[in-house]
């Protein structure tokens, strides 16, 4: 690599690519490529190009990189291989010019179909072989390896577990793998959705179909594996772990691990590997389920050091304790903090229900405060005023986003709590009314 050439960096993110938890990882990669906010960077929108809200996803992603990460991205628009020649050539030009290419959520099988027969796989491979950086997250991460899981087709449509050919950008880097993001997924609740919604039974079926030289590279949610291709090094960053799995045997590297690409290959062969910088060693033969326990160096209360669900759970506990202690100001502060947390995570493009659950918690809390105000606060309007104002701001954002159901839900919940809104051309005012009778 010449002195003027940017480093070659591949970042694989398990999920959370547009949340506060991954902002530090994005910044560290961009800082190595140049001076923010001037690093030439492109968002490749193909994986979600089929979605009706594709434009909204792009806008939220651009806002995240601009406001949270601190770098301006352009969109390399290639939503399908049927785009006209001008759109196609513009997208390819932006990919060539970019020092960093980012792709994220959507469908891996859709992305692979659209990229097949185009220059995009070659451009991505060239970026990694010559100079530049590629960050692939969630659905896009699935496409990186020799084989790809068609997640929607198996998990949603009921197809038998099987592999699709992937981009195979990693074999040339010494990693003959199938990448599995969302490795620690737990959204299924009462059924197993680990390993990108496959669960242990289906993953075992898929693993048995892999060639002898290929292993599974699993990356947890809100976790990144950063590969420095010039140095041959690998860093595990974020909240979870990276897992090397071969024939049902797993080696788990916790956040903070500093290893080499060769170490990942050695782990697949069953040889123990020292995870430098982490709380211990990658342990051969640990259960296939990856655990975030033992993550090193993360400050519990540092920004981006916890998932949205964890932050919301903590604020709910603080709110409930405040009510038990009749500390109304503390309860209001907890709800305001919850509203700020929701705003910080609002650009998350993940399709999980964590953000919806957070908004639900916010609405439930405003009902509690409304009931307190109606039932006996000395000055109800003064007590709930800061919280109502915060909810009104949330409602304005929902209306600007044309999320009418969310805006109406906030209005209805406030009304049920005895807070009546009055919309006018110059804004919204509110007043306390008797709570609506229950039943």
SULPEHU-V978592 format. One record per pair of residues at least 24 apart in sequence whose C-alpha atoms are under 8 Angstrom apart, sorted by the first residue. I is the first residue (numbers start at 0). J is the second residue. D is the distance in whole Angstrom. If there is no record, write none. Layout:
i={I & I}
j={J & J}
d={D & D}
//
This chain:
i={0 & 0 & 4 & 5 & 5 & 5 & 5 & 5 & 6 & 6 & 6 & 6 & 6 & 6 & 6 & 6 & 7 & 7 & 7 & 7 & 7 & 7 & 7 & 7 & 7 & 7 & 8 & 8 & 8 & 8 & 8 & 8 & 8 & 8 & 8 & 9 & 9 & 9 & 9 & 9 & 9 & 9 & 9 & 9 & 10 & 10 & 10 & 10 & 10 & 10 & 10 & 10 & 11 & 11 & 11 & 11 & 11 & 11 & 11 & 11 & 12 & 12 & 12 & 12 & 12 & 12 & 12 & 12 & 12 & 12 & 12 & 12 & 12 & 13 & 13 & 13 & 13 & 13 & 13 & 13 & 13 & 13 & 13 & 13 & 13 & 13 & 13 & 14 & 14 & 14 & 14 & 14 & 14 & 14 & 14 & 14 & 15 & 15 & 15 & 15 & 15 & 15 & 16 & 16 & 16 & 16 & 16 & 16 & 17 & 17 & 17 & 17 & 17 & 17 & 17 & 18 & 18 & 18 & 18 & 18 & 19 & 19 & 19 & 19 & 19 & 20 & 20 & 20 & 20 & 20 & 20 & 20 & 20 & 21 & 21 & 21 & 21 & 21 & 22 & 22 & 22 & 23 & 23 & 24 & 24 & 24 & 25 & 26 & 26 & 29 & 32 & 32 & 32 & 35 & 35 & 36 & 36 & 36 & 36 & 37 & 37 & 38 & 38 & 38 & 38 & 39 & 39 & 39 & 39 & 39 & 39 & 40 & 40 & 40 & 40 & 40 & 40 & 40 & 40 & 41 & 41 & 41 & 41 & 41 & 41 & 41 & 41 & 41 & 41 & 42 & 42 & 42 & 42 & 42 & 42 & 42 & 42 & 43 & 43 & 43 & 43 & 43 & 43 & 43 & 44 & 44 & 44 & 44 & 44 & 44 & 44 & 45 & 45 & 45 & 45 & 45 & 45 & 45 & 46 & 46 & 46 & 46 & 46 & 46 & 46 & 46 & 46 & 46 & 46 & 47 & 47 & 47 & 47 & 47 & 48 & 48 & 48 & 48 & 49 & 49 & 49 & 56 & 59 & 59 & 59 & 60 & 60 & 60 & 62 & 63 & 78 & 79 & 80 & 80 & 80 & 91 & 91 & 94 & 95 & 97 & 98 & 98 & 98 & 99 & 99 & 99 & 99 & 100 & 100 & 100 & 101 & 101 & 101 & 102 & 102 & 102 & 102 & 103 & 103 & 103 & 103 & 103 & 103 & 104 & 104 & 104 & 104 & 104 & 104 & 105 & 105 & 105 & 106 & 106 & 106 & 106 & 106 & 107 & 107 & 107 & 107 & 107 & 107 & 107 & 107 & 108 & 108 & 108 & 108 & 110 & 111 & 111 & 111 & 120 & 123 & 124 & 127 & 136 & 137 & 137 & 138 & 140 & 140 & 140 & 141 & 141 & 141 & 141 & 141 & 142 & 142 & 142 & 143 & 143 & 143 & 143 & 143 & 144 & 144 & 144 & 144 & 144 & 144 & 144 & 145 & 145 & 145 & 145 & 145 & 146 & 146 & 146 & 147 & 147 & 148 & 150 & 150 & 150 & 153 & 154 & 154 & 160 & 160 & 160 & 160 & 161 & 161 & 162 & 172 & 173 & 173 & 173 & 174 & 174 & 175 & 175 & 175 & 176 & 176 & 176 & 176 & 177 & 177 & 177 & 177 & 178 & 178 & 178 & 178 & 179 & 179 & 179 & 179 & 180 & 180 & 180 & 180 & 181 & 181 & 181 & 181 & 182 & 182 & 182 & 182 & 182 & 183 & 183 & 183 & 183 & 183 & 183 & 184 & 184 & 186 & 193 & 203 & 206 & 206 & 206 & 207 & 214 & 214 & 214 & 214 & 215 & 215 & 215 & 215 & 216 & 216 & 216 & 216 & 217 & 217 & 217 & 217 & 218 & 219 & 221 & 222 & 226 & 231 & 231 & 231 & 232 & 232 & 232 & 232 & 233 & 233 & 233 & 233 & 234 & 237 & 238 & 238 & 238 & 238 & 238 & 239 & 239 & 239 & 239 & 240 & 240 & 240 & 240 & 241 & 242 & 243 & 244 & 247 & 248 & 248 & 248 & 248 & 248 & 249 & 249 & 249 & 249 & 249 & 249 & 250 & 250 & 250 & 250 & 250 & 251 & 251 & 251 & 251 & 251 & 252 & 252 & 252 & 253 & 253 & 253 & 253 & 253 & 253 & 253 & 253 & 254 & 254 & 254 & 255 & 255 & 255 & 307 & 307 & 307 & 307 & 307 & 308 & 308 & 310 & 311 & 311 & 311 & 311 & 315 & 318 & 327 & 328 & 331 & 331 & 331 & 331 & 334 & 334 & 334 & 334 & 335 & 335 & 335 & 337 & 338 & 338 & 338 & 362 & 362 & 365 & 365 & 365 & 366 & 366 & 366 & 366 & 367 & 369 & 369 & 369 & 369 & 370 & 370 & 370 & 373 & 373 & 373 & 373 & 380 & 380 & 391}
j={130 & 229 & 130 & 31 & 32 & 98 & 130 & 131 & 31 & 32 & 130 & 131 & 132 & 227 & 228 & 229 & 126 & 127 & 128 & 129 & 130 & 131 & 132 & 227 & 228 & 229 & 127 & 131 & 132 & 133 & 225 & 226 & 227 & 228 & 229 & 127 & 132 & 133 & 134 & 135 & 225 & 226 & 227 & 228 & 132 & 133 & 134 & 135 & 223 & 224 & 225 & 226 & 134 & 135 & 136 & 140 & 218 & 223 & 224 & 225 & 134 & 135 & 136 & 137 & 140 & 180 & 218 & 219 & 220 & 221 & 222 & 223 & 224 & 136 & 137 & 140 & 179 & 180 & 181 & 182 & 217 & 218 & 219 & 220 & 221 & 222 & 223 & 136 & 137 & 180 & 181 & 219 & 220 & 221 & 222 & 349 & 220 & 221 & 222 & 347 & 348 & 349 & 103 & 136 & 137 & 221 & 347 & 348 & 60 & 63 & 64 & 346 & 347 & 348 & 349 & 303 & 343 & 344 & 346 & 347 & 67 & 302 & 303 & 343 & 344 & 221 & 237 & 238 & 302 & 303 & 304 & 305 & 306 & 221 & 222 & 223 & 237 & 303 & 67 & 68 & 303 & 68 & 303 & 223 & 236 & 237 & 68 & 68 & 69 & 99 & 98 & 99 & 131 & 69 & 70 & 65 & 69 & 70 & 71 & 70 & 71 & 70 & 71 & 98 & 99 & 71 & 72 & 96 & 97 & 98 & 99 & 71 & 72 & 73 & 97 & 98 & 99 & 100 & 101 & 72 & 73 & 74 & 75 & 93 & 94 & 97 & 99 & 100 & 101 & 72 & 73 & 74 & 75 & 76 & 100 & 101 & 102 & 74 & 75 & 76 & 77 & 100 & 101 & 102 & 74 & 75 & 76 & 77 & 78 & 102 & 103 & 76 & 77 & 78 & 79 & 102 & 110 & 113 & 78 & 102 & 103 & 104 & 105 & 106 & 107 & 109 & 110 & 138 & 139 & 78 & 104 & 105 & 106 & 110 & 77 & 78 & 79 & 105 & 78 & 79 & 109 & 348 & 346 & 347 & 348 & 346 & 347 & 348 & 346 & 346 & 113 & 113 & 113 & 114 & 117 & 118 & 119 & 122 & 122 & 131 & 130 & 131 & 132 & 131 & 132 & 133 & 134 & 132 & 133 & 134 & 133 & 134 & 135 & 134 & 135 & 136 & 139 & 135 & 136 & 137 & 138 & 139 & 140 & 136 & 137 & 138 & 139 & 348 & 349 & 137 & 138 & 139 & 138 & 139 & 149 & 150 & 151 & 138 & 139 & 141 & 142 & 147 & 148 & 149 & 150 & 147 & 148 & 149 & 163 & 139 & 142 & 165 & 166 & 166 & 168 & 168 & 228 & 180 & 180 & 181 & 180 & 178 & 179 & 180 & 165 & 177 & 178 & 179 & 180 & 166 & 167 & 178 & 167 & 168 & 169 & 177 & 178 & 168 & 169 & 170 & 175 & 176 & 177 & 178 & 169 & 170 & 175 & 176 & 177 & 176 & 177 & 178 & 177 & 178 & 179 & 195 & 196 & 197 & 197 & 196 & 197 & 201 & 202 & 204 & 205 & 205 & 208 & 205 & 228 & 260 & 261 & 264 & 260 & 264 & 212 & 213 & 214 & 213 & 214 & 215 & 216 & 213 & 214 & 215 & 216 & 215 & 216 & 217 & 218 & 215 & 216 & 217 & 218 & 217 & 218 & 219 & 220 & 217 & 218 & 219 & 220 & 217 & 218 & 219 & 220 & 289 & 218 & 219 & 220 & 288 & 289 & 290 & 219 & 220 & 351 & 288 & 247 & 245 & 246 & 247 & 246 & 243 & 244 & 245 & 267 & 242 & 243 & 244 & 245 & 241 & 242 & 243 & 244 & 241 & 242 & 243 & 244 & 242 & 289 & 306 & 254 & 260 & 259 & 260 & 261 & 257 & 258 & 259 & 260 & 257 & 258 & 259 & 260 & 258 & 304 & 291 & 294 & 297 & 304 & 305 & 290 & 291 & 292 & 294 & 289 & 290 & 291 & 294 & 289 & 289 & 267 & 287 & 287 & 283 & 284 & 285 & 286 & 287 & 282 & 283 & 284 & 285 & 286 & 287 & 281 & 282 & 283 & 284 & 285 & 281 & 282 & 283 & 285 & 289 & 277 & 280 & 281 & 277 & 278 & 281 & 291 & 292 & 293 & 294 & 295 & 291 & 294 & 295 & 294 & 295 & 296 & 340 & 344 & 353 & 354 & 357 & 353 & 357 & 340 & 337 & 340 & 357 & 360 & 360 & 364 & 382 & 382 & 382 & 383 & 385 & 386 & 361 & 364 & 365 & 386 & 385 & 386 & 389 & 361 & 389 & 390 & 393 & 409 & 412 & 412 & 413 & 416 & 412 & 413 & 415 & 416 & 416 & 413 & 416 & 417 & 418 & 416 & 417 & 434 & 416 & 417 & 433 & 434 & 430 & 431 & 427}
d={8 & 8 & 6 & 8 & 6 & 7 & 6 & 6 & 7 & 7 & 6 & 6 & 7 & 8 & 8 & 7 & 7 & 6 & 7 & 7 & 5 & 5 & 5 & 6 & 5 & 6 & 7 & 7 & 5 & 6 & 7 & 6 & 5 & 6 & 8 & 7 & 6 & 5 & 6 & 8 & 6 & 5 & 7 & 7 & 8 & 6 & 5 & 6 & 7 & 6 & 4 & 6 & 6 & 5 & 6 & 6 & 8 & 6 & 5 & 6 & 8 & 6 & 4 & 6 & 7 & 7 & 7 & 8 & 7 & 7 & 6 & 4 & 6 & 6 & 5 & 7 & 8 & 4 & 5 & 7 & 8 & 5 & 5 & 5 & 6 & 6 & 6 & 6 & 5 & 7 & 6 & 7 & 4 & 5 & 7 & 7 & 6 & 5 & 8 & 7 & 8 & 7 & 7 & 6 & 8 & 7 & 8 & 8 & 7 & 6 & 8 & 6 & 5 & 6 & 8 & 8 & 8 & 6 & 7 & 5 & 8 & 7 & 5 & 7 & 7 & 6 & 7 & 8 & 7 & 4 & 6 & 7 & 7 & 7 & 7 & 8 & 7 & 7 & 7 & 6 & 8 & 7 & 8 & 8 & 7 & 8 & 7 & 6 & 8 & 8 & 7 & 8 & 8 & 6 & 5 & 8 & 6 & 4 & 6 & 7 & 7 & 7 & 8 & 7 & 8 & 8 & 7 & 7 & 5 & 5 & 7 & 7 & 5 & 6 & 5 & 6 & 5 & 6 & 8 & 5 & 5 & 6 & 6 & 7 & 6 & 6 & 6 & 5 & 6 & 6 & 6 & 5 & 6 & 8 & 6 & 5 & 6 & 6 & 5 & 6 & 7 & 7 & 6 & 5 & 7 & 7 & 6 & 6 & 6 & 7 & 8 & 7 & 5 & 5 & 7 & 8 & 6 & 7 & 8 & 7 & 7 & 6 & 5 & 5 & 6 & 6 & 5 & 7 & 7 & 7 & 6 & 4 & 6 & 8 & 7 & 4 & 7 & 8 & 7 & 8 & 8 & 6 & 5 & 8 & 8 & 7 & 8 & 7 & 8 & 6 & 8 & 5 & 5 & 7 & 8 & 8 & 7 & 7 & 7 & 8 & 8 & 5 & 6 & 6 & 5 & 6 & 7 & 6 & 5 & 6 & 6 & 5 & 6 & 7 & 5 & 6 & 6 & 6 & 5 & 6 & 6 & 5 & 7 & 7 & 5 & 5 & 6 & 7 & 7 & 8 & 5 & 8 & 6 & 8 & 8 & 8 & 7 & 5 & 6 & 6 & 6 & 7 & 8 & 6 & 8 & 8 & 8 & 6 & 8 & 8 & 7 & 7 & 8 & 7 & 8 & 6 & 8 & 8 & 6 & 7 & 8 & 7 & 8 & 7 & 8 & 7 & 5 & 6 & 7 & 6 & 8 & 8 & 6 & 6 & 7 & 8 & 7 & 6 & 6 & 7 & 7 & 5 & 5 & 6 & 7 & 7 & 7 & 6 & 6 & 7 & 5 & 8 & 6 & 7 & 8 & 7 & 7 & 8 & 8 & 7 & 7 & 6 & 8 & 7 & 6 & 6 & 8 & 7 & 8 & 7 & 8 & 8 & 8 & 7 & 7 & 5 & 7 & 5 & 5 & 5 & 6 & 7 & 6 & 5 & 6 & 6 & 5 & 6 & 8 & 7 & 6 & 5 & 6 & 6 & 5 & 6 & 7 & 8 & 6 & 5 & 5 & 5 & 5 & 5 & 7 & 7 & 8 & 5 & 6 & 7 & 6 & 7 & 7 & 7 & 8 & 8 & 7 & 8 & 7 & 8 & 7 & 7 & 6 & 5 & 7 & 8 & 6 & 5 & 6 & 7 & 6 & 5 & 7 & 6 & 5 & 6 & 8 & 6 & 8 & 8 & 8 & 7 & 6 & 6 & 8 & 7 & 6 & 4 & 6 & 6 & 5 & 5 & 6 & 6 & 7 & 7 & 7 & 8 & 7 & 7 & 7 & 5 & 8 & 7 & 7 & 7 & 6 & 8 & 8 & 7 & 6 & 7 & 7 & 7 & 5 & 7 & 7 & 7 & 8 & 6 & 5 & 6 & 6 & 5 & 5 & 5 & 5 & 7 & 6 & 5 & 6 & 8 & 7 & 7 & 8 & 7 & 5 & 6 & 8 & 8 & 7 & 8 & 7 & 5 & 7 & 8 & 5 & 6 & 7 & 5 & 7 & 8 & 7 & 7 & 8 & 8 & 6 & 8 & 8 & 7 & 8 & 6 & 8 & 8 & 8 & 7 & 7 & 8 & 7 & 7 & 6 & 7 & 7 & 8 & 7 & 8 & 6 & 7 & 7 & 7 & 8 & 8 & 7 & 7 & 8 & 7 & 8 & 7 & 7 & 7 & 5 & 8 & 8 & 5 & 6 & 7 & 6 & 8 & 8 & 8 & 7 & 7 & 7 & 8 & 7 & 8}
//
